[in-house]
Amino acid sequence: MPDTHRTCEVCGIKERHLNEKRFFARFPLDVNRCKEWVKIVGKEDLAYLQVHMLHDLKHVCEVHFSRREITKSKKRLKKRAVPKLNLTLPPLRDEILFQFLQLNSQADVTPQGQFEVQAVPSASMPASSSQPSSLEKTDVTPQGQFEVQAVPSASMPTSSDVTTRSQQKESESQIRKRKLEDVDVTPRKRRLLSELRKTKCTLASLKKSAKLIDNLSSEFLKEIVTSALKNQKRKSQGKRWTIKNKISALAIFKRSPKAYRYLRYLAPFQSIKTMQKFMTKIPVEPVLNTAVLDYLKKLAPIKKIRAKLCSLVFNEIALKERLTYSEATDKVEGFIDYGHERKNELANHALVFMLQGIGRKIKQPPAFYFVRGTVSSEKLPVLIQEINNSGFQVLSTICDQGPTNMGALILLKEWNNGGHNYFEFENNNKKKNYDIPHLLKSLRNNYLKQGFLKMEELKGQWSHLVEVEERNRVFFIS
């Protein structure tokens, strides 16, 4: 793949910013020609770089050459081509170019930072004008003693190019990275090296993303981001979700299905069909739910007494009398079912129990049953006993005035000889409360059906309400 990071040293244009294909020429390897290019380009920083570094890293685009100096294929320059068009800087002075020649003439002789050993006369010996410039192998008499000093070689950078050291080090590091790509590398190897470089960049960015994910304080956000990264390029049928993802999504869906559908457009959540399949794996049987009781037992020691006071709410749901086969449980459903006891009679109601906190917001469904008519009076005390054993205390029961609920309370009253608004359980009175909206509805229906209502010595008729409504209508019209 072609290198898209080349920059013209004259006009500063970058190849990746161009919409059209443009030829970029490298600096020549010949020292004299390279010196001429550096002089014409006019950038002083180029004079402090060696020829091979200029050849590997620096370029000049085709805009600064005449058409005669470029081949017809626009893949290389002709011999002795020099950039002369559209120049932006004046040529460099000869003093600066002298540093360039000195740097490149001794680049292969003395490594950078090496010292030359010179013979310097000691203080006890008078200096002469004909001292040798370097230490030679001669016969030295005791009278002719010399001191050996380290003198920096000409290849070391002087004070004038101290500012370019960091730039030179960066250029050398870039050469080390690109040397394998630019020198004696086949096109196939060059392509593999380019893919390797891209893979390393991708890996580095993924490591940064992983660190950011680990720094998230919310576990819920970590799950969302992790699942989004895993399922990013997968099809809808191939996405995979953990149990934590499914439980979190199910909690949101049960709170508000409409809000969950909206969140699916904003965040990667699983479909409703996926959650329905997940719910079929949850064992739900018409029996006392031991998982709820175990949860209450873990919750009770860390809760205050006020938070453990609760009410047992139950209600009925009408069912059609029919039999169905469940593939999940491999059973025929539709009979009276108390979990551990089934009868050969068709059920027409489902009785659902809900534990609701009085001092704190707690809602847990401990049990449900399939019944016919009314539930047995023994089931309600057993359920209250299990809840009390878990650490919570049931103070009252709440239900509407449905026939199944009323029948259960009547049987419970006859079973333990309780009062008209309570029943006794373990020497404690459990209050019987009714659903207030349903109580008002029943009061209105009985008032309309019977025609009158008597409270102590007062007696009211339904016709009185009709007369008041007519008078109010006439009053507002007038």
MOUR-V432771 format. One record per residue. N is the residue number from 1. NEAR is the number of other C-alpha atoms within 8 Angstrom. Layout:
n:N near:NEAR
n:N near:NEAR
//
This chain:
n:1 near:6
n:2 near:3
n:3 near:5
n:4 near:6
n:5 near:7
n:6 near:12
n:7 near:11
n:8 near:13
n:9 near:9
n:10 near:9
n:11 near:7
n:12 near:7
n:13 near:7
n:14 near:10
n:15 near:10
n:16 near:7
n:17 near:6
n:18 near:8
n:19 near:4
n:20 near:4
n:21 near:5
n:22 near:8
n:23 near:8
n:24 near:10
n:25 near:10
n:26 near:11
n:27 near:13
n:28 near:9
n:29 near:9
n:30 near:7
n:31 near:10
n:32 near:6
n:33 near:10
n:34 near:12
n:35 near:11
n:36 near:9
n:37 near:11
n:38 near:12
n:39 near:12
n:40 near:12
n:41 near:14
n:42 near:10
n:43 near:10
n:44 near:8
n:45 near:7
n:46 near:8
n:47 near:12
n:48 near:11
n:49 near:11
n:50 near:11
n:51 near:13
n:52 near:7
n:53 near:12
n:54 near:12
n:55 near:12
n:56 near:10
n:57 near:10
n:58 near:13
n:59 near:13
n:60 near:14
n:61 near:11
n:62 near:11
n:63 near:7
n:64 near:11
n:65 near:13
n:66 near:11
n:67 near:6
n:68 near:5
n:69 near:10
n:70 near:13
n:71 near:11
n:72 near:5
n:73 near:5
n:74 near:8
n:75 near:8
n:76 near:8
n:77 near:10
n:78 near:8
n:79 near:5
n:80 near:5
n:81 near:8
n:82 near:7
n:83 near:11
n:84 near:9
n:85 near:8
n:86 near:6
n:87 near:11
n:88 near:7
n:89 near:8
n:90 near:8
n:91 near:8
n:92 near:12
n:93 near:7
n:94 near:6
n:95 near:6
n:96 near:10
n:97 near:12
n:98 near:8
n:99 near:10
n:100 near:13
n:101 near:10
n:102 near:10
n:103 near:12
n:104 near:11
n:105 near:7
n:106 near:10
n:107 near:11
n:108 near:7
n:109 near:5
n:110 near:9
n:111 near:8
n:112 near:7
n:113 near:8
n:114 near:9
n:115 near:8
n:116 near:9
n:117 near:10
n:118 near:12
n:119 near:13
n:120 near:9
n:121 near:10
n:122 near:9
n:123 near:5
n:124 near:4
n:125 near:8
n:126 near:7
n:127 near:6
n:128 near:5
n:129 near:4
n:130 near:4
n:131 near:8
n:132 near:8
n:133 near:6
n:134 near:8
n:135 near:8
n:136 near:5
n:137 near:4
n:138 near:4
n:139 near:4
n:140 near:6
n:141 near:6
n:142 near:5
n:143 near:4
n:144 near:7
n:145 near:10
n:146 near:8
n:147 near:8
n:148 near:8
n:149 near:8
n:150 near:8
n:151 near:8
n:152 near:9
n:153 near:10
n:154 near:7
n:155 near:12
n:156 near:9
n:157 near:8
n:158 near:6
n:159 near:5
n:160 near:6
n:161 near:9
n:162 near:8
n:163 near:6
n:164 near:9
n:165 near:8
n:166 near:7
n:167 near:7
n:168 near:9
n:169 near:8
n:170 near:8
n:171 near:10
n:172 near:9
n:173 near:8
n:174 near:8
n:175 near:11
n:176 near:8
n:177 near:7
n:178 near:8
n:179 near:8
n:180 near:9
n:181 near:10
n:182 near:8
n:183 near:6
n:184 near:6
n:185 near:9
n:186 near:6
n:187 near:7
n:188 near:6
n:189 near:9
n:190 near:11
n:191 near:9
n:192 near:8
n:193 near:9
n:194 near:9
n:195 near:8
n:196 near:8
n:197 near:8
n:198 near:8
n:199 near:8
n:200 near:8
n:201 near:8
n:202 near:8
n:203 near:8
n:204 near:8
n:205 near:8
n:206 near:8
n:207 near:8
n:208 near:8
n:209 near:8
n:210 near:8
n:211 near:8
n:212 near:8
n:213 near:10
n:214 near:7
n:215 near:6
n:216 near:9
n:217 near:4
n:218 near:6
n:219 near:7
n:220 near:7
n:221 near:8
n:222 near:11
n:223 near:10
n:224 near:12
n:225 near:9
n:226 near:9
n:227 near:11
n:228 near:9
n:229 near:7
n:230 near:7
n:231 near:10
n:232 near:6
n:233 near:5
n:234 near:8
n:235 near:7
n:236 near:5
n:237 near:5
n:238 near:6
n:239 near:8
n:240 near:5
n:241 near:8
n:242 near:6
n:243 near:6
n:244 near:7
n:245 near:11
n:246 near:12
n:247 near:8
n:248 near:9
n:249 near:12
n:250 near:9
n:251 near:8
n:252 near:11
n:253 near:11
n:254 near:7
n:255 near:6
n:256 near:8
n:257 near:9
n:258 near:7
n:259 near:9
n:260 near:11
n:261 near:8
n:262 near:8
n:263 near:9
n:264 near:10
n:265 near:7
n:266 near:6
n:267 near:7
n:268 near:9
n:269 near:8
n:270 near:10
n:271 near:6
n:272 near:6
n:273 near:6
n:274 near:8
n:275 near:12
n:276 near:8
n:277 near:8
n:278 near:9
n:279 near:7
n:280 near:8
n:281 near:6
n:282 near:6
n:283 near:5
n:284 near:4
n:285 near:6
n:286 near:11
n:287 near:10
n:288 near:9
n:289 near:10
n:290 near:7
n:291 near:6
n:292 near:10
n:293 near:12
n:294 near:9
n:295 near:8
n:296 near:11
n:297 near:10
n:298 near:8
n:299 near:8
n:300 near:11
n:301 near:7
n:302 near:6
n:303 near:8
n:304 near:6
n:305 near:6
n:306 near:8
n:307 near:11
n:308 near:15
n:309 near:13
n:310 near:15
n:311 near:13
n:312 near:12
n:313 near:11
n:314 near:12
n:315 near:10
n:316 near:11
n:317 near:8
n:318 near:7
n:319 near:8
n:320 near:5
n:321 near:8
n:322 near:6
n:323 near:9
n:324 near:7
n:325 near:8
n:326 near:9
n:327 near:6
n:328 near:5
n:329 near:5
n:330 near:7
n:331 near:7
n:332 near:8
n:333 near:8
n:334 near:11
n:335 near:12
n:336 near:14
n:337 near:13
n:338 near:11
n:339 near:10
n:340 near:6
n:341 near:6
n:342 near:9
n:343 near:7
n:344 near:6
n:345 near:7
n:346 near:11
n:347 near:14
n:348 near:12
n:349 near:12
n:350 near:13
n:351 near:13
n:352 near:12
n:353 near:12
n:354 near:12
n:355 near:13
n:356 near:12
n:357 near:13
n:358 near:11
n:359 near:9
n:360 near:8
n:361 near:7
n:362 near:7
n:363 near:8
n:364 near:8
n:365 near:10
n:366 near:12
n:367 near:11
n:368 near:11
n:369 near:13
n:370 near:15
n:371 near:14
n:372 near:11
n:373 near:8
n:374 near:10
n:375 near:11
n:376 near:8
n:377 near:11
n:378 near:7
n:379 near:8
n:380 near:9
n:381 near:9
n:382 near:8
n:383 near:9
n:384 near:9
n:385 near:8
n:386 near:9
n:387 near:12
n:388 near:10
n:389 near:7
n:390 near:11
n:391 near:11
n:392 near:12
n:393 near:9
n:394 near:13
n:395 near:9
n:396 near:11
n:397 near:13
n:398 near:12
n:399 near:11
n:400 near:11
n:401 near:11
n:402 near:7
n:403 near:8
n:404 near:10
n:405 near:14
n:406 near:10
n:407 near:10
n:408 near:12
n:409 near:9
n:410 near:8
n:411 near:10
n:412 near:12
n:413 near:12
n:414 near:8
n:415 near:7
n:416 near:9
n:417 near:8
n:418 near:9
n:419 near:7
n:420 near:4
n:421 near:7
n:422 near:11
n:423 near:14
n:424 near:11
n:425 near:9
n:426 near:4
n:427 near:5
n:428 near:6
n:429 near:8
n:430 near:12
n:431 near:10
n:432 near:10
n:433 near:9
n:434 near:10
n:435 near:10
n:436 near:6
n:437 near:6
n:438 near:10
n:439 near:11
n:440 near:8
n:441 near:8
n:442 near:9
n:443 near:8
n:444 near:8
n:445 near:8
n:446 near:9
n:447 near:12
n:448 near:9
n:449 near:6
n:450 near:7
n:451 near:10
n:452 near:10
n:453 near:9
n:454 near:8
n:455 near:6
n:456 near:5
n:457 near:5
n:458 near:6
n:459 near:9
n:460 near:8
n:461 near:10
n:462 near:10
n:463 near:7
n:464 near:8
n:465 near:8
n:466 near:8
n:467 near:8
n:468 near:8
n:469 near:8
n:470 near:8
n:471 near:8
n:472 near:8
n:473 near:8
n:474 near:8
n:475 near:7
n:476 near:6
n:477 near:5
n:478 near:4
//
